[in-house]
Amino acid sequence: MKSKEKTTPVKCKNETCNGCSIEGKLLCNHTLSDLIDFYLLFMVFFVPFLAGMLIGNFHTALGIWGVLAGVFFLYVEALILCRHCPHYAEKGFLLSCHANWGLPKIPKFNPRPLNRIEQVSWLVYVAVLFLFYIPFFIISQQWLMLGLTTLGLVTFGWTVQRTKCNRCYNLSCPVNRVPEDIRKVFYENYPDFSGSGEK
């Protein structure tokens, strides 16, 4: 048997990526640079957020945010979003993707698309985490930190949408921006994730 030059990701019906029309257009096989890019972009928001919370002596609020973030990233996001992604089906207890690398895979894998309640719930939780700083910076009149953190958040969101969300293969994520023609090929390659027959 001829050795495979490049094995496809888990759950793809193809044996190799060779000749695949969406190779490189989806983050089926992400690289270390994809992970570094994502976390560097996140730091553009997180650094001024953290600095402003510390400058304003909002230590208790920062602790509450830390608990909310920990619960979200260690369990809730996997329950709502990640377990519906092909990356979640890969071997091992820890997730391997361009955004949540190293997080535990506690909830059971489920290939069906996110339903509307899950999409809304994820968006609400994300909004709480990323907009948490606004009332505190307004109360303390930290206008510079408010502007820097908001600019960092907009830069993070806008750039991720243009460089990651347009290639992410968790297609039912509410912020996914993969073009329709690529979605069609994806569902041909990953039929279990199409949600056909689901109500």
C-alpha positions as CSV (number, residue, x, y, z in Angstrom):
1,M,0.0,0.0,0.0
2,K,1.3,3.4,-1.0
3,S,2.1,5.6,2.1
4,K,0.0,8.7,2.5
5,E,1.9,12.0,2.1
6,K,-0.6,13.9,4.2
7,T,-3.4,12.3,6.3
8,T,-6.7,14.1,6.5
9,P,-8.1,15.2,9.9
10,V,-10.4,13.0,11.9
11,K,-13.9,12.6,10.5
12,C,-13.0,13.6,7.0
13,K,-14.1,10.9,4.5
14,N,-11.0,11.6,2.3
15,E,-7.9,9.5,2.8
16,T,-5.5,12.4,2.0
17,C,-5.7,16.1,1.5
18,N,-4.0,15.8,-1.9
19,G,-6.3,17.3,-4.5
20,C,-8.9,18.5,-2.0
21,S,-10.5,21.7,-3.2
22,I,-10.7,23.2,0.2
23,E,-7.1,22.4,1.4
24,G,-5.7,25.6,2.8
25,K,-9.1,27.3,2.8
26,L,-10.2,25.8,6.1
27,L,-8.2,25.2,9.3
28,C,-8.6,21.5,9.0
29,N,-4.8,21.2,9.6
30,H,-3.8,24.3,11.5
31,T,-0.2,25.2,12.3
32,L,1.6,26.6,15.3
33,S,1.6,30.0,13.6
34,D,-2.2,29.9,13.5
35,L,-2.3,29.4,17.3
36,I,0.3,32.1,18.0
37,D,-1.5,34.6,15.8
38,F,-4.8,34.0,17.7
39,Y,-3.2,34.5,21.1
40,L,-1.2,37.5,20.1
41,L,-4.4,39.1,18.9
42,F,-6.2,38.2,22.1
43,M,-3.4,40.0,24.1
44,V,-4.1,43.2,22.2
45,F,-7.4,43.2,24.2
46,F,-6.3,41.5,27.4
47,V,-3.3,43.6,28.3
48,P,-5.2,47.0,28.5
49,F,-8.1,45.2,30.1
50,L,-6.0,43.8,32.9
51,A,-4.0,47.0,33.3
52,G,-7.2,49.1,33.7
53,M,-8.7,46.7,36.2
54,L,-5.6,46.8,38.3
55,I,-5.1,50.5,38.0
56,G,-8.7,51.0,39.2
57,N,-8.2,48.6,42.1
58,F,-11.0,46.4,40.9
59,H,-9.4,43.3,42.3
60,T,-12.7,41.6,43.5
61,A,-14.3,42.3,40.1
62,L,-11.2,41.0,38.3
63,G,-11.4,37.8,40.5
64,I,-15.0,37.4,39.5
65,W,-14.1,37.8,35.8
66,G,-11.3,35.2,36.3
67,V,-13.8,32.7,37.7
68,L,-16.3,33.4,34.9
69,A,-13.5,33.0,32.3
70,G,-12.2,29.8,33.9
71,V,-15.7,28.2,34.0
72,F,-16.2,29.3,30.4
73,F,-13.0,28.1,28.9
74,L,-12.6,24.9,31.0
75,Y,-16.2,23.6,30.5
76,V,-19.0,25.8,29.2
77,E,-17.4,26.7,25.8
78,A,-16.7,23.0,25.2
79,L,-20.3,22.1,26.2
80,I,-21.9,24.7,24.0
81,L,-19.5,25.1,21.1
82,C,-16.4,23.0,20.9
83,R,-17.9,19.5,21.1
84,H,-19.6,20.1,17.8
85,C,-16.3,20.6,16.0
86,P,-14.2,17.9,14.2
87,H,-11.2,18.9,16.3
88,Y,-13.1,17.6,19.3
89,A,-13.2,14.1,17.8
90,E,-9.4,13.9,17.7
91,K,-7.6,11.5,20.1
92,G,-6.6,12.7,23.5
93,F,-8.1,14.5,26.5
94,L,-6.9,17.9,25.4
95,L,-8.3,20.0,22.6
96,S,-6.0,20.9,19.7
97,C,-7.2,23.8,17.5
98,H,-6.1,27.3,16.6
99,A,-8.1,29.0,19.4
100,N,-8.6,26.6,22.4
101,W,-5.5,24.5,22.2
102,G,-4.8,22.6,25.4
103,L,-8.3,22.9,27.0
104,P,-9.9,19.7,28.4
105,K,-12.5,17.8,26.4
106,I,-14.9,17.1,29.2
107,P,-18.4,17.1,27.6
108,K,-19.1,14.2,25.1
109,F,-18.4,14.8,21.4
110,N,-21.5,15.6,19.4
111,P,-21.2,16.2,15.6
112,R,-24.6,17.9,15.2
113,P,-24.6,21.6,14.5
114,L,-25.3,24.1,17.3
115,N,-29.0,24.9,17.8
116,R,-30.3,28.4,18.2
117,I,-30.3,28.3,22.0
118,E,-26.7,27.2,22.1
119,Q,-25.6,29.9,19.6
120,V,-27.4,32.7,21.7
121,S,-26.0,31.3,25.0
122,W,-22.5,31.3,23.6
123,L,-22.8,34.9,22.3
124,V,-24.3,36.1,25.6
125,Y,-21.5,34.5,27.7
126,V,-18.8,35.9,25.3
127,A,-20.4,39.4,25.5
128,V,-20.3,39.2,29.4
129,L,-16.6,38.3,29.3
130,F,-15.4,40.8,26.7
131,L,-17.6,43.8,27.7
132,F,-17.1,43.3,31.5
133,Y,-14.6,46.2,31.7
134,I,-16.9,48.9,30.4
135,P,-18.9,49.9,33.6
136,F,-15.7,49.7,35.7
137,F,-13.7,52.0,33.5
138,I,-16.6,54.4,33.2
139,I,-17.1,54.5,37.0
140,S,-13.4,55.2,37.5
141,Q,-13.2,57.6,34.6
142,Q,-10.4,55.7,33.0
143,W,-11.1,57.1,29.5
144,L,-7.7,56.3,28.1
145,M,-7.9,52.6,29.2
146,L,-11.5,52.5,28.1
147,G,-10.5,53.6,24.6
148,L,-7.4,51.4,24.4
149,T,-9.3,48.3,25.6
150,T,-12.2,48.9,23.2
151,L,-9.7,49.5,20.4
152,G,-8.0,46.2,21.3
153,L,-11.3,44.4,21.4
154,V,-12.4,45.8,18.0
155,T,-9.0,45.0,16.5
156,F,-9.1,41.4,17.9
157,G,-12.7,40.8,16.7
158,W,-12.2,42.3,13.3
159,T,-8.9,40.6,12.6
160,V,-10.0,37.2,13.8
161,Q,-13.2,37.4,11.7
162,R,-11.0,38.1,8.6
163,T,-8.2,35.6,9.2
164,K,-9.6,32.8,11.4
165,C,-13.5,32.7,11.4
166,N,-13.5,32.7,7.6
167,R,-11.5,29.5,7.7
168,C,-12.7,27.8,10.9
169,Y,-14.4,24.5,10.3
170,N,-16.7,24.6,13.3
171,L,-19.3,25.9,10.8
172,S,-22.3,26.2,13.1
173,C,-20.4,28.7,15.4
174,P,-22.5,31.9,15.3
175,V,-19.4,34.0,14.3
176,N,-18.3,31.6,11.6
177,R,-17.7,33.3,8.2
178,V,-16.7,30.5,5.9
179,P,-18.1,31.1,2.3
180,E,-21.0,29.0,1.2
181,D,-19.2,27.2,-1.6
182,I,-16.5,26.0,0.9
183,R,-19.3,25.0,3.3
184,K,-20.8,22.8,0.6
185,V,-17.5,20.9,0.1
186,F,-16.9,20.6,3.8
187,Y,-20.3,18.9,4.3
188,E,-19.4,16.5,1.5
189,N,-16.1,15.7,3.2
190,Y,-17.6,15.6,6.7
191,P,-21.2,14.3,6.2
192,D,-21.7,13.6,9.9
193,F,-21.7,17.4,10.6
194,S,-24.3,18.4,8.1
195,G,-27.2,18.0,10.6
196,S,-29.3,16.3,8.0
197,G,-32.3,14.6,9.6
198,E,-32.0,16.7,12.7
199,K,-35.0,18.8,13.9
